[in-house]
Amino acid sequence: MVKEFKEFIARGNVMDMAVGVVVGGAFTAIVNSLVKDIIMPLIGILTGGVSFEELKWVVGEAEVNYGMFIQNIVNFLLVALAMFLVVKAINKMHKKEAEEAK
């Protein structure tokens, strides 16, 4: 089992995945800043100066921060859009290379 694990770790795909995780973490920080510092303030202006981070319901002693939930949905949609565009570009590049190889 240890031998199989070493072989698994040594494969190129695992190393590529590790690099992808690190780059993905950095990319997430950029998208979070884009959403928090640029997009959400603009949406706040359109909604009359409302800050989504401050939107919450207070139920007894509990606070339900639904504004943060909205912000996280926007984050997710932007990350998903960016990943879609990257995958689409890579697929287009591979298709072009395959056509040139014919």
N, C-alpha and C positions, 0 to 999 in steps of 0.2 A: 504494500500500500504506500509506503514511504517512497519507493522507487517511482511508482506511478505519479505520485504527487510532484516529485522533482521534475519528471518529464513534462507534466502539465504546466508547471511554473515556467519551465525553460522555453516553452513554445512561443513563437512570435506573437500569436494572437493575444496571449495574456499580457505581454508587454505593451502591445498596442492599446489594450483595454485600460491598463494602468495609466498610460499617457492620456487617454481620453477622459478618464475620471479627473485627473489633475486639471486638464484644460477645461473640462466641463465646470469644475468648481470655480475657476477664475472667470469663466464666461457667465456663470450665474451671478457672480458679484457685479459684473458690468450691467447685466440686465436688471438686477435689483436696483442699482443706482439709477439707471435710465427710467425705470418706473417710478421710484420714490422721488427723485430729484427733478425730473423733467415732465413725465407724462401725467402723474397724479396732480401736481400743482396746476397744470393746464386744465385738467378735468375739473379741479376745484374752482377755477375761475369760471368755467362754463356753468357750474352748478351754484354759482353765487358765493364763492369763497369758502365752500365747505371743505374741510380737511378730512379725507377719508380715514386717516389714522385715528382721529378723535371720535369717529362715529361709534357709539356703543349704546346698548340698552342696559339699564341697571335694574336688576330683579332682586329685591332684598339686598343682600350683601354681595351678590354676584354681579360681575360685569361681563356682558356679552359683546365682544369687540368685533362687530360685523364689518366695520370699516377695514380692518386689517385683512379680513377674509376677502373682501372685494379686491384689495390691493394684491393679495396673493393670487387671485384668479387672473388678474391682469398680468402678473409676473409669469404665470404658467403659460398663458396664451402667447406672450411674446417669446418665451423660450421655445415653445412648440413651433411657432412660425419660423423662428431663426433656424431651428434644426431641420424643418421641412425644406427651407430654401437651400441649406447646405447639402442635404441629401439629394435634392433635385439637381443642383449644380454638379455634384459628383456623378450622378447617374448620366447626365447629359455628356459629361466629359468621357465617361467610359463608353457610351454609345458612339461618340465621335471617333474615339480610338479604334473601336471595333470596326467601324465602317472604313476607316483609313487602312486597316490591316487587310481588308478584302482585296 
